[in-house]
Protein backbone atom coordinates (compact mmCIF):
# COMPACT_ATOMS: atom_id res chain seq x y z
CA UNK A 1 0.00 0.00 0.00
CA UNK A 2 1.17 3.50 -0.81
CA UNK A 3 -0.04 6.64 0.94
CA UNK A 4 -0.28 9.98 -0.86
CA UNK A 5 -0.60 13.20 1.10
CA UNK A 6 -2.64 16.06 -0.34
CA UNK A 7 -1.92 19.64 0.70
CA UNK A 8 -5.52 20.06 1.84
CA UNK A 9 -6.25 20.71 5.49
CA UNK A 10 -9.42 19.41 7.09
CA UNK A 11 -10.92 22.92 7.43
CA UNK A 12 -10.68 23.79 3.73
CA UNK A 13 -13.99 25.03 2.17
CA UNK A 14 -15.74 24.92 5.55
CA UNK A 15 -18.97 26.30 4.04
CA UNK A 16 -19.46 23.22 1.83
CA UNK A 17 -22.17 20.74 2.74
CA UNK A 18 -23.03 17.21 1.61
CA UNK A 19 -24.89 18.21 -1.56
CA UNK A 20 -22.11 20.57 -2.66
CA UNK A 21 -19.52 17.82 -2.32
CA UNK A 22 -21.66 15.28 -4.19
CA UNK A 23 -22.24 17.88 -6.90
CA UNK A 24 -18.51 17.78 -7.67
CA UNK A 25 -18.62 14.01 -8.13
CA UNK A 26 -21.67 14.24 -10.38
CA UNK A 27 -19.98 16.96 -12.39
CA UNK A 28 -16.93 14.78 -12.96
CA UNK A 29 -19.11 11.83 -13.95
CA UNK A 30 -21.25 13.74 -16.44
CA UNK A 31 -18.18 15.45 -17.90
CA UNK A 32 -16.61 12.04 -18.54
CA UNK A 33 -19.73 10.96 -20.41
CA UNK A 34 -19.57 14.14 -22.52
CA UNK A 35 -15.97 13.37 -23.47
CA UNK A 36 -16.94 9.78 -24.41
CA UNK A 37 -20.65 9.04 -24.93
CA UNK A 38 -20.05 5.32 -24.34
CA UNK A 39 -18.61 6.06 -20.88
CA UNK A 40 -22.01 5.98 -19.19
CA UNK A 41 -22.52 7.72 -15.86
CA UNK A 42 -24.76 5.95 -13.33
CA UNK A 43 -25.77 6.70 -9.74
CA UNK A 44 -26.98 3.97 -7.37
CA UNK A 45 -28.04 4.13 -3.73
CA UNK A 46 -28.51 1.12 -1.47
CA UNK A 47 -28.13 0.41 2.25
CA UNK A 48 -26.54 3.75 3.04
CA UNK A 49 -23.96 3.54 0.24
CA UNK A 50 -24.05 5.99 -2.67
CA UNK A 51 -22.20 4.78 -5.77
CA UNK A 52 -21.11 6.93 -8.72
CA UNK A 53 -20.12 4.80 -11.70
CA UNK A 54 -18.42 5.63 -15.00
CA UNK A 55 -18.32 2.49 -17.10
CA UNK A 56 -14.99 3.21 -18.85
CA UNK A 57 -13.09 5.71 -16.68
CA UNK A 58 -9.85 5.29 -14.77
CA UNK A 59 -7.73 7.58 -12.61
CA UNK A 60 -4.01 8.21 -12.80
CA UNK A 61 -2.00 8.99 -9.68
CA UNK A 62 -1.18 12.48 -10.98
CA UNK A 63 -4.86 13.46 -10.71
CA UNK A 64 -4.22 13.76 -6.97
CA UNK A 65 -2.25 16.92 -7.75
CA UNK A 66 -4.32 20.03 -7.16
CA UNK A 67 -5.00 21.71 -10.50
CA UNK A 68 -4.43 18.54 -12.49
CA UNK A 69 -7.38 17.86 -14.83
CA UNK A 70 -7.99 15.82 -17.96
CA UNK A 71 -10.72 18.32 -18.88
CA UNK A 72 -8.58 21.46 -19.04
CA UNK A 73 -9.55 23.77 -21.92
CA UNK A 74 -12.41 21.51 -23.04
CA UNK A 75 -15.36 23.85 -23.55
CA UNK A 76 -17.93 21.04 -23.55
CA UNK A 77 -17.36 20.13 -19.90
CA UNK A 78 -18.40 22.02 -16.78
CA UNK A 79 -15.23 21.48 -14.76
CA UNK A 80 -11.78 22.66 -15.83
CA UNK A 81 -9.93 23.42 -12.62
CA UNK A 82 -8.75 19.98 -11.51
CA UNK A 83 -10.05 20.01 -7.93
CA UNK A 84 -13.33 18.07 -8.17
CA UNK A 85 -13.13 14.70 -6.48
CA UNK A 86 -10.32 15.70 -4.09
CA UNK A 87 -12.39 18.50 -2.56
CA UNK A 88 -15.42 16.19 -2.46
CA UNK A 89 -13.39 13.55 -0.61
CA UNK A 90 -12.21 16.12 1.93
CA UNK A 91 -15.67 17.49 2.65
CA UNK A 92 -17.30 14.06 2.87
CA UNK A 93 -14.63 12.76 5.26
CA UNK A 94 -15.18 15.84 7.40
CA UNK A 95 -18.92 15.07 7.47
CA UNK A 96 -18.27 11.54 8.73
CA UNK A 97 -18.72 9.78 5.39
CA UNK A 98 -16.38 7.23 3.90
CA UNK A 99 -14.95 7.96 0.44
CA UNK A 100 -13.49 5.08 -1.56
CA UNK A 101 -12.55 4.86 -5.23
CA UNK A 102 -12.51 1.50 -7.02
CA UNK A 103 -10.10 2.21 -9.87
CA UNK A 104 -10.86 -1.15 -11.46
CA UNK A 105 -9.17 -0.62 -14.82
CA UNK A 106 -5.90 -0.27 -12.89
CA UNK A 107 -6.71 -2.94 -10.27
CA UNK A 108 -6.55 -0.39 -7.46
CA UNK A 109 -8.60 0.73 -4.47
CA UNK A 110 -8.14 4.28 -3.18
CA UNK A 111 -9.23 4.92 0.41
CA UNK A 112 -9.29 8.48 1.74
CA UNK A 113 -8.85 9.58 5.34
CA UNK A 114 -7.49 12.37 7.54
CA UNK A 115 -4.12 12.04 9.26
CA UNK A 116 -2.09 14.27 11.53
CA UNK A 117 0.85 15.06 9.30
CA UNK A 118 4.30 15.12 10.90
CA UNK A 119 5.60 17.03 7.91
CA UNK A 120 2.94 19.77 7.92
CA UNK A 121 1.97 19.71 11.61
CA UNK A 122 -1.70 19.74 10.69
CA UNK A 123 -4.55 17.38 9.87
CA UNK A 124 -4.56 16.74 6.13
CA UNK A 125 -6.28 14.47 3.60
CA UNK A 126 -4.46 11.37 2.35
CA UNK A 127 -5.27 8.56 -0.08
CA UNK A 128 -4.12 5.01 0.67
CA UNK A 129 -3.78 3.15 -2.62
CA UNK A 130 -3.51 -0.64 -2.67
CA UNK A 131 -3.69 -3.33 -5.32
CA UNK A 132 -7.07 -5.00 -5.79
CA UNK A 133 -7.63 -7.44 -8.64
CA UNK A 134 -10.92 -6.90 -10.44
CA UNK A 135 -12.64 -8.22 -13.55
CA UNK A 136 -14.56 -4.96 -13.87
CA UNK A 137 -13.42 -1.92 -15.84
CA UNK A 138 -15.72 0.71 -14.38
CA UNK A 139 -14.55 3.50 -12.10
CA UNK A 140 -16.70 3.42 -8.96
CA UNK A 141 -16.73 6.08 -6.25
CA UNK A 142 -18.42 4.87 -3.07
CA UNK A 143 -19.64 7.25 -0.39
CA UNK A 144 -20.73 5.50 2.81
CA UNK A 145 -22.92 6.49 5.77
CA UNK A 146 -25.41 8.33 3.53
CA UNK A 147 -28.93 8.65 4.93
CA UNK A 148 -32.05 8.36 2.77
CA UNK A 149 -32.86 11.98 3.56
CA UNK A 150 -29.46 13.10 2.30
CA UNK A 151 -29.92 11.06 -0.88
CA UNK A 152 -33.45 12.36 -1.53
CA UNK A 153 -32.29 15.96 -1.06
CA UNK A 154 -29.94 15.54 -4.03
CA UNK A 155 -32.88 15.50 -6.45
CA UNK A 156 -32.77 19.27 -6.97
CA UNK A 157 -29.02 19.26 -7.74
CA UNK A 158 -29.06 17.27 -10.98
CA UNK A 159 -31.63 16.85 -13.75
CA UNK A 160 -30.49 13.26 -14.17
CA UNK A 161 -32.45 12.31 -11.04
CA UNK A 162 -35.68 13.09 -12.92
CA UNK A 163 -37.09 10.24 -14.97
CA UNK A 164 -38.64 12.63 -17.48
CA UNK A 165 -39.29 16.33 -17.96
CA UNK A 166 -40.86 18.58 -20.60
CA UNK A 167 -38.36 20.55 -22.64
CA UNK A 168 -37.59 22.30 -25.90
CA UNK A 169 -34.21 21.47 -27.45
CA UNK A 170 -32.18 24.32 -28.94
CA UNK A 171 -28.64 24.86 -30.14
CA UNK A 172 -27.68 26.31 -26.76
CA UNK A 173 -29.39 23.79 -24.50
CA UNK A 174 -32.86 23.00 -23.19
CA UNK A 175 -35.80 25.23 -22.28
CA UNK A 176 -37.49 23.51 -19.32
CA UNK A 177 -41.28 23.76 -19.45
CA UNK A 178 -42.44 22.09 -16.21
CA UNK A 179 -43.77 24.62 -13.69
CA UNK A 180 -41.48 23.30 -10.94
CA UNK A 181 -38.47 24.19 -13.12
CA UNK A 182 -39.44 27.87 -13.36
CA UNK A 183 -36.45 30.17 -12.65
CA UNK A 184 -34.06 27.21 -12.26
CA UNK A 185 -30.80 27.21 -14.18
CA UNK A 186 -28.59 24.21 -14.95
CA UNK A 187 -25.42 23.62 -16.91
CA UNK A 188 -25.13 20.12 -18.32
CA UNK A 189 -27.86 19.09 -15.88
CA UNK A 190 -26.14 20.53 -12.78
CA UNK A 191 -28.02 23.21 -10.85
CA UNK A 192 -26.33 26.62 -10.58
CA UNK A 193 -27.36 29.94 -9.08
CA UNK A 194 -28.19 32.85 -11.37
CA UNK A 195 -29.24 36.36 -10.41
CA UNK A 196 -32.20 36.58 -12.79
CA UNK A 197 -35.98 36.18 -12.60
CA UNK A 198 -36.87 33.66 -15.30
CA UNK A 199 -40.27 32.37 -16.40
CA UNK A 200 -38.86 29.09 -17.69
CA UNK A 201 -36.07 26.83 -16.50
CA UNK A 202 -32.94 26.41 -18.62
CA UNK A 203 -30.30 23.71 -19.00
CA UNK A 204 -27.37 25.30 -20.84
CA UNK A 205 -24.63 23.50 -22.72
CA UNK A 206 -21.23 24.20 -21.09
CA UNK A 207 -19.79 25.47 -24.38
CA UNK A 208 -22.10 28.50 -24.31
CA UNK A 209 -22.09 29.59 -20.65
CA UNK A 210 -18.95 30.35 -18.70
CA UNK A 211 -19.26 29.64 -14.99
CA UNK A 212 -17.67 31.59 -12.18
CA UNK A 213 -14.63 30.13 -10.42
CA UNK A 214 -16.87 28.33 -7.90
CA UNK A 215 -18.55 26.42 -10.78
CA UNK A 216 -21.91 26.98 -9.07
CA UNK A 217 -22.89 30.42 -10.43
CA UNK A 218 -22.83 32.43 -13.64
CA UNK A 219 -22.98 35.99 -14.92
CA UNK A 220 -26.65 36.93 -15.22
CA UNK A 221 -26.11 38.95 -18.43
CA UNK A 222 -24.57 35.92 -20.16
CA UNK A 223 -27.49 33.77 -19.01
CA UNK A 224 -30.11 36.30 -20.17
CA UNK A 225 -28.42 36.60 -23.55
CA UNK A 226 -28.59 32.83 -23.95
CA UNK A 227 -32.24 32.61 -22.86
CA UNK A 228 -33.10 35.28 -25.43
CA UNK A 229 -31.27 33.33 -28.14
CA UNK A 230 -32.93 30.07 -27.11
CA UNK A 231 -36.44 31.51 -27.12
CA UNK A 232 -35.83 33.29 -30.42
CA UNK A 233 -34.65 30.02 -31.99
CA UNK A 234 -37.57 28.09 -30.50
CA UNK A 235 -39.98 30.66 -31.97
CA UNK A 236 -38.36 30.52 -35.42
CA UNK A 237 -38.59 26.71 -35.33
CA UNK A 238 -42.29 26.87 -34.29
CA UNK A 239 -41.52 25.13 -30.98
CA UNK A 240 -43.03 27.97 -28.96
CA UNK A 241 -46.08 30.02 -29.92
CA UNK A 242 -46.03 33.64 -31.03
CA UNK A 243 -48.51 34.61 -28.32
CA UNK A 244 -46.23 33.13 -25.64
CA UNK A 245 -43.26 35.12 -26.96
CA UNK A 246 -45.34 38.30 -27.14
CA UNK A 247 -46.54 37.91 -23.56
CA UNK A 248 -42.98 37.39 -22.33
CA UNK A 249 -41.86 40.57 -24.10
CA UNK A 250 -44.91 42.51 -22.94
CA UNK A 251 -44.30 41.41 -19.33
CA UNK A 252 -40.63 42.53 -19.52
CA UNK A 253 -39.30 39.23 -18.14
CA UNK A 254 -35.56 38.54 -17.98
CA UNK A 255 -35.88 35.59 -20.37
CA UNK A 256 -36.23 37.96 -23.35
CA UNK A 257 -34.49 41.08 -22.04
CA UNK A 258 -31.59 40.81 -24.53
CA UNK A 259 -33.77 39.89 -27.52
CA UNK A 260 -33.76 43.44 -29.02
CA UNK A 261 -29.98 43.18 -29.41
CA UNK A 262 -30.09 39.98 -31.49
CA UNK A 263 -29.41 40.37 -35.20
CA UNK A 264 -32.54 38.96 -36.85
CA UNK A 265 -35.86 39.86 -35.26
CA UNK A 266 -38.07 40.49 -38.30
CA UNK A 267 -40.45 37.57 -37.67
CA UNK A 268 -40.79 38.44 -33.99
CA UNK A 269 -41.42 42.09 -34.92
CA UNK A 270 -44.22 41.10 -37.29
CA UNK A 271 -45.73 38.81 -34.67
CA UNK A 272 -45.69 41.59 -32.06
CA UNK A 273 -47.51 43.95 -34.43
CA UNK A 274 -50.16 41.29 -35.15
CA UNK A 275 -50.47 40.69 -31.40
CA UNK A 276 -51.20 44.39 -30.77
CA UNK A 277 -53.65 44.61 -33.67
CA UNK A 278 -55.69 41.73 -32.25
CA UNK A 279 -55.81 43.42 -28.84
CA UNK A 280 -56.77 46.85 -30.22
CA UNK A 281 -59.38 46.29 -32.93
CA UNK A 282 -60.73 49.83 -33.18
CA UNK A 283 -60.53 50.37 -36.93
CA UNK A 284 -57.49 52.64 -36.70
CA UNK A 285 -53.87 52.07 -37.60
CA UNK A 286 -52.19 50.59 -34.51
CA UNK A 287 -48.80 52.14 -33.74
CA UNK A 288 -46.57 51.01 -30.82
CA UNK A 289 -44.99 54.01 -29.06
CA UNK A 290 -42.57 54.39 -26.14
CA UNK A 291 -43.19 57.95 -24.89
CA UNK A 292 -45.85 60.65 -24.55
CA UNK A 293 -44.52 62.67 -27.49
CA UNK A 294 -44.95 59.75 -29.89
CA UNK A 295 -48.30 58.90 -28.32
CA UNK A 296 -49.66 62.40 -28.91
CA UNK A 297 -48.27 62.54 -32.45
CA UNK A 298 -49.96 59.27 -33.48
CA UNK A 299 -53.21 60.36 -31.86
CA UNK A 300 -53.02 63.74 -33.61
CA UNK A 301 -52.85 62.03 -37.00
CA UNK A 302 -55.77 59.72 -36.27
CA UNK A 303 -53.84 56.54 -35.47
CA UNK A 304 -54.26 54.23 -32.47
CA UNK A 305 -51.17 54.70 -30.27
CA UNK A 306 -50.31 51.82 -27.90
CA UNK A 307 -47.75 52.48 -25.17
CA UNK A 308 -45.22 49.63 -24.94
CA UNK A 309 -42.09 48.95 -22.89
CA UNK A 310 -38.58 49.59 -24.17
CA UNK A 311 -37.85 46.01 -25.30
CA UNK A 312 -41.17 45.74 -27.11
CA UNK A 313 -40.62 49.15 -28.72
CA UNK A 314 -37.10 48.37 -29.91
CA UNK A 315 -38.22 45.13 -31.52
CA UNK A 316 -40.96 46.86 -33.54
CA UNK A 317 -39.16 50.19 -34.08
CA UNK A 318 -38.76 49.96 -37.89
CA UNK A 319 -42.47 49.16 -38.32
CA UNK A 320 -43.46 51.90 -35.84
CA UNK A 321 -41.47 54.50 -37.79
CA UNK A 322 -42.99 53.30 -41.05
CA UNK A 323 -46.53 53.59 -39.67
CA UNK A 324 -45.94 57.05 -38.21
CA UNK A 325 -44.60 58.22 -41.58
CA UNK A 326 -47.71 56.81 -43.31
CA UNK A 327 -49.95 58.67 -40.87
CA UNK A 328 -48.12 61.96 -41.43
CA UNK A 329 -48.46 61.59 -45.21
CA UNK A 330 -52.06 60.41 -44.98
CA UNK A 331 -53.78 61.51 -41.74
CA UNK A 332 -56.77 59.36 -40.77
CA UNK A 333 -58.76 62.08 -39.00
CA UNK A 334 -59.88 64.03 -42.08
CA UNK A 335 -63.64 63.80 -41.52
CA UNK A 336 -63.58 67.50 -40.65
CA UNK A 337 -61.61 70.44 -42.07
CA UNK A 338 -58.04 70.57 -40.79
CA UNK A 339 -57.20 73.83 -38.97
CA UNK A 340 -54.20 76.05 -39.73
CA UNK A 341 -52.64 75.06 -36.38
CA UNK A 342 -53.02 71.38 -37.21
CA UNK A 343 -51.49 71.92 -40.66
CA UNK A 344 -48.50 73.70 -39.10
CA UNK A 345 -48.20 70.94 -36.51
CA UNK A 346 -48.20 68.32 -39.26
CA UNK A 347 -45.52 70.30 -41.11
CA UNK A 348 -43.39 70.54 -37.96
CA UNK A 349 -43.72 66.81 -37.35
CA UNK A 350 -42.48 66.16 -40.88
CA UNK A 351 -39.65 68.71 -41.14
CA UNK A 352 -38.86 69.78 -37.58
CA UNK A 353 -35.79 67.57 -37.35
CA UNK A 354 -33.90 69.72 -39.89
CA UNK A 355 -34.42 72.91 -37.86
CA UNK A 356 -31.93 74.22 -35.33
CA UNK A 357 -32.76 74.05 -31.65
CA UNK A 358 -33.44 77.81 -31.55
CA UNK A 359 -35.71 77.61 -34.61
CA UNK A 360 -37.67 74.75 -33.05
CA UNK A 361 -38.14 76.72 -29.83
CA UNK A 362 -39.36 79.82 -31.72
CA UNK A 363 -41.70 77.82 -33.96
CA UNK A 364 -43.22 76.08 -30.93
CA UNK A 365 -43.83 79.46 -29.25
CA UNK A 366 -45.67 80.75 -32.35
CA UNK A 367 -47.64 77.51 -32.64
CA UNK A 368 -48.79 77.76 -29.03
CA UNK A 369 -50.10 81.30 -29.66
CA UNK A 370 -52.53 80.08 -32.32
FENSUL-V260512 format. One record per residue. N is the residue number from 1. RES is the residue in one letter. PHI is phi in radians with two decimals (NA if undefined). PSI is psi in whole degrees, -180 to 180 (999 if undefined). NEAR is the number of other ideal C-beta (glycine too) atoms within 8 Angstrom. Layout:
N;RES;PHI;PSI;NEAR, N;RES;PHI;PSI;NEAR
This chain:
1;X;NA;139;5, 2;X;-2.04;142;6, 3;X;-1.98;132;8, 4;X;-2.06;121;9, 5;X;-1.48;138;11, 6;X;-1.89;141;12, 7;X;-1.41;57;6, 8;X;-2.22;116;10, 9;X;-1.40;161;7, 10;X;-1.15;-19;11, 11;X;-1.73;15;4, 12;X;-1.21;145;8, 13;X;0.73;60;7, 14;X;-1.12;-20;5, 15;X;-1.44;-4;4, 16;X;-1.36;141;8, 17;X;-1.99;-172;8, 18;X;-1.03;-49;11, 19;X;-1.15;-34;10, 20;X;-1.18;-38;10, 21;X;-1.18;-45;14, 22;X;-1.12;-33;14, 23;X;-0.99;-39;13, 24;X;-1.11;-39;14, 25;X;-1.18;-44;14, 26;X;-1.07;-42;15, 27;X;-1.03;-46;14, 28;X;-1.06;-43;11, 29;X;-1.13;-45;13, 30;X;-1.21;-35;15, 31;X;-1.10;-39;13, 32;X;-1.10;-37;12, 33;X;-1.22;-33;12, 34;X;-1.14;-42;10, 35;X;-1.18;-29;11, 36;X;-2.57;106;7, 37;X;-1.09;-20;5, 38;X;-1.49;-6;6, 39;X;-1.59;73;12, 40;X;-1.12;141;8, 41;X;-1.83;128;13, 42;X;-2.34;142;9, 43;X;-2.09;132;12, 44;X;-2.29;145;7, 45;X;-2.33;128;8, 46;X;-2.78;132;6, 47;X;0.91;44;3, 48;X;1.38;5;7, 49;X;-1.99;127;10, 50;X;-1.84;121;12, 51;X;-1.96;134;13, 52;X;-2.03;120;13, 53;X;-2.14;128;14, 54;X;-2.00;122;14, 55;X;-1.18;-20;10, 56;X;-2.27;7;11, 57;X;-1.46;160;10, 58;X;-2.64;156;10, 59;X;-1.97;138;10, 60;X;-1.64;156;5, 61;X;-1.02;-36;7, 62;X;-1.20;-10;6, 63;X;-1.26;-10;11, 64;X;-1.29;-15;9, 65;X;-1.26;133;7, 66;X;-1.18;129;9, 67;X;1.68;-11;7, 68;X;-1.42;126;8, 69;X;-2.62;138;11, 70;X;-1.38;-8;5, 71;X;-1.79;4;10, 72;X;-0.97;133;7, 73;X;1.17;14;4, 74;X;-1.67;112;8, 75;X;-1.30;-11;6, 76;X;-1.54;-5;8, 77;X;-1.91;157;12, 78;X;-1.35;-45;11, 79;X;-1.60;142;13, 80;X;-2.41;-8;9, 81;X;-1.69;-4;9, 82;X;1.25;28;13, 83;X;-1.93;-42;8, 84;X;0.08;-96;13, 85;X;-1.20;-26;11, 86;X;-1.15;-44;12, 87;X;-1.15;-40;14, 88;X;-1.05;-44;13, 89;X;-1.06;-43;12, 90;X;-1.08;-50;15, 91;X;-1.11;-44;14, 92;X;-1.17;-38;14, 93;X;-1.09;-41;15, 94;X;-1.12;-31;8, 95;X;-1.49;5;9, 96;X;1.50;17;5, 97;X;-1.69;155;11, 98;X;-1.59;151;9, 99;X;-2.42;108;14, 100;X;-2.25;137;11, 101;X;-1.98;124;13, 102;X;-1.70;97;14, 103;X;-1.56;69;12, 104;X;-1.09;-36;13, 105;X;-1.10;-21;10, 106;X;-1.94;9;7, 107;X;0.95;49;9, 108;X;-2.32;152;11, 109;X;-2.15;130;10, 110;X;-1.93;116;11, 111;X;-1.88;132;10, 112;X;-1.83;149;13, 113;X;-2.87;168;8, 114;X;-1.67;142;10, 115;X;-2.37;155;8, 116;X;-1.49;108;6, 117;X;-1.36;127;10, 118;X;-1.24;-33;5, 119;X;-1.22;-45;5, 120;X;-1.77;-7;8, 121;X;0.95;43;5, 122;X;-2.78;164;8, 123;X;-1.43;123;8, 124;X;-2.28;168;14, 125;X;-1.54;137;14, 126;X;-2.29;158;12, 127;X;-2.06;125;12, 128;X;-1.65;120;11, 129;X;-1.99;124;12, 130;X;-2.31;157;9, 131;X;-1.24;143;5, 132;X;-2.71;103;8, 133;X;-1.11;137;4, 134;X;-2.60;143;7, 135;X;-1.52;-9;2, 136;X;-1.48;161;7, 137;X;-2.06;-7;7, 138;X;-1.28;150;12, 139;X;-1.60;124;14, 140;X;-2.16;124;11, 141;X;-1.83;122;13, 142;X;-1.91;127;12, 143;X;-2.00;119;15, 144;X;-1.73;169;11, 145;X;1.12;38;8, 146;X;-1.72;124;11, 147;X;-1.38;161;7, 148;X;-1.08;-38;5, 149;X;-1.09;-43;6, 150;X;-1.09;-41;10, 151;X;-1.14;-46;10, 152;X;-1.11;-32;7, 153;X;-1.25;-10;9, 154;X;-1.36;-12;11, 155;X;-0.99;-33;8, 156;X;-1.46;-3;5, 157;X;-1.56;-24;11, 158;X;-2.55;129;12, 159;X;-1.11;-23;9, 160;X;-1.09;-19;9, 161;X;-1.31;-15;8, 162;X;-1.52;134;7, 163;X;-1.23;-33;2, 164;X;-2.82;151;3, 165;X;-2.71;152;9, 166;X;-1.40;135;5, 167;X;-2.71;162;9, 168;X;-2.07;124;10, 169;X;-1.46;135;4, 170;X;-2.35;175;11, 171;X;-1.01;-34;5, 172;X;-1.68;-4;10, 173;X;2.46;-156;11, 174;X;-1.95;139;9, 175;X;-1.63;122;14, 176;X;-1.64;123;14, 177;X;-1.71;-19;10, 178;X;-1.14;140;8, 179;X;-1.03;-34;4, 180;X;-1.25;-11;4, 181;X;-1.65;0;10, 182;X;-0.96;131;9, 183;X;1.11;24;8, 184;X;-1.90;138;10, 185;X;-2.15;134;15, 186;X;-2.27;155;14, 187;X;-2.20;119;14, 188;X;0.93;37;14, 189;X;1.52;-9;9, 190;X;-1.66;129;14, 191;X;-1.16;137;9, 192;X;-2.33;162;12, 193;X;-1.60;145;7, 194;X;-2.58;128;10, 195;X;-1.44;70;4, 196;X;-2.61;155;11, 197;X;-1.87;103;5, 198;X;-1.95;142;15, 199;X;-1.45;-24;8, 200;X;-2.02;171;12, 201;X;-1.68;159;14, 202;X;-2.47;137;16, 203;X;-2.08;99;12, 204;X;-1.45;150;14, 205;X;-1.37;138;10, 206;X;-0.99;-29;12, 207;X;-1.13;-21;5, 208;X;-1.87;-11;8, 209;X;-2.30;117;11, 210;X;-1.47;128;5, 211;X;-1.55;159;12, 212;X;-1.21;173;8, 213;X;-1.03;-30;5, 214;X;-1.35;-7;6, 215;X;1.09;13;10, 216;X;-2.16;7;9, 217;X;-2.62;166;8, 218;X;-2.51;167;14, 219;X;-1.31;127;7, 220;X;-1.16;-32;10, 221;X;-1.10;-45;7, 222;X;-1.04;-42;10, 223;X;-1.14;-43;15, 224;X;-1.19;-32;13, 225;X;-1.12;-43;10, 226;X;-1.17;-42;14, 227;X;-1.10;-37;16, 228;X;-1.12;-42;15, 229;X;-1.15;-40;13, 230;X;-1.15;-44;15, 231;X;-1.21;-37;16, 232;X;-1.10;-44;12, 233;X;-1.13;-43;11, 234;X;-1.08;-38;12, 235;X;-1.16;-46;14, 236;X;-1.08;-31;7, 237;X;-1.59;9;6, 238;X;1.05;32;5, 239;X;-1.65;-12;6, 240;X;-2.44;141;10, 241;X;-1.30;156;5, 242;X;-1.10;-38;9, 243;X;-1.13;-37;7, 244;X;-1.13;-43;8, 245;X;-1.09;-44;14, 246;X;-1.07;-42;11, 247;X;-1.15;-38;8, 248;X;-1.09;-43;12, 249;X;-1.20;-41;15, 250;X;-1.12;-35;10, 251;X;-1.48;-1;7, 252;X;1.01;40;7, 253;X;-1.37;157;10, 254;X;-1.13;-27;10, 255;X;-0.95;-34;12, 256;X;-2.05;15;13, 257;X;-1.17;-22;10, 258;X;-1.77;0;12, 259;X;-1.01;-37;14, 260;X;-1.08;-19;9, 261;X;-1.62;-2;6, 262;X;-1.33;158;10, 263;X;-1.31;-40;3, 264;X;-2.09;104;5, 265;X;-2.19;17;11, 266;X;-1.05;-45;6, 267;X;-1.16;-39;9, 268;X;-1.15;-40;13, 269;X;-1.03;-47;12, 270;X;-1.10;-39;9, 271;X;-1.16;-39;12, 272;X;-1.12;-41;14, 273;X;-1.11;-45;12, 274;X;-1.08;-38;9, 275;X;-1.06;-45;12, 276;X;-1.18;-40;12, 277;X;-1.12;-35;9, 278;X;-1.22;-33;7, 279;X;-1.40;-23;7, 280;X;-2.23;71;9, 281;X;-1.60;79;6, 282;X;-2.06;12;5, 283;X;1.39;4;3, 284;X;-1.96;162;8, 285;X;-1.21;120;10, 286;X;-1.43;129;12, 287;X;-2.29;115;14, 288;X;-1.22;134;14, 289;X;-2.32;159;13, 290;X;-2.06;-2;9, 291;X;-2.65;169;6, 292;X;-1.14;-35;5, 293;X;-1.08;-47;6, 294;X;-1.14;-39;13, 295;X;-1.01;-48;11, 296;X;-1.17;-37;9, 297;X;-1.10;-49;10, 298;X;-1.08;-42;14, 299;X;-1.12;-39;9, 300;X;-1.09;-33;11, 301;X;-1.64;7;14, 302;X;1.56;9;11, 303;X;-1.50;177;14, 304;X;-1.89;94;10, 305;X;-1.27;140;11, 306;X;-2.23;117;11, 307;X;-1.27;128;6, 308;X;-2.24;163;11, 309;X;-1.32;173;9, 310;X;-1.07;-47;7, 311;X;-1.07;-45;12, 312;X;-1.04;-48;12, 313;X;-1.09;-40;13, 314;X;-1.17;-35;8, 315;X;-1.21;-30;13, 316;X;-1.89;11;13, 317;X;-0.98;-47;8, 318;X;-1.02;-43;7, 319;X;-1.20;-37;11, 320;X;-1.08;-46;13, 321;X;-1.08;-41;8, 322;X;-1.08;-43;8, 323;X;-1.23;-37;12, 324;X;-1.13;-42;14, 325;X;-1.08;-41;8, 326;X;-1.10;-40;9, 327;X;-1.14;-41;15, 328;X;-1.11;-41;11, 329;X;-1.34;-23;5, 330;X;-2.53;75;6, 331;X;-0.97;144;10, 332;X;-1.74;8;10, 333;X;-2.00;49;8, 334;X;-1.75;23;7, 335;X;-1.18;-26;3, 336;X;-2.03;171;5, 337;X;-1.26;133;3, 338;X;-1.34;132;8, 339;X;-1.34;164;6, 340;X;-1.04;-42;6, 341;X;-1.08;-41;8, 342;X;-1.15;-40;9, 343;X;-1.08;-43;9, 344;X;-1.15;-38;10, 345;X;-1.12;-43;10, 346;X;-1.06;-43;13, 347;X;-1.07;-43;8, 348;X;-1.14;-39;11, 349;X;-1.06;-36;10, 350;X;-1.38;-41;7, 351;X;-2.07;2;7, 352;X;-1.07;-28;9, 353;X;-1.15;-22;4, 354;X;-1.54;-6;4, 355;X;-1.45;154;9, 356;X;-1.26;166;5, 357;X;-1.05;-42;6, 358;X;-1.12;-42;6, 359;X;-1.12;-40;8, 360;X;-1.08;-45;10, 361;X;-1.06;-45;8, 362;X;-1.15;-43;8, 363;X;-1.09;-42;11, 364;X;-1.09;-39;9, 365;X;-1.06;-46;8, 366;X;-1.11;-42;8, 367;X;-1.08;-39;11, 368;X;-1.24;-19;6, 369;X;-1.41;-16;5, 370;X;-1.36;999;7
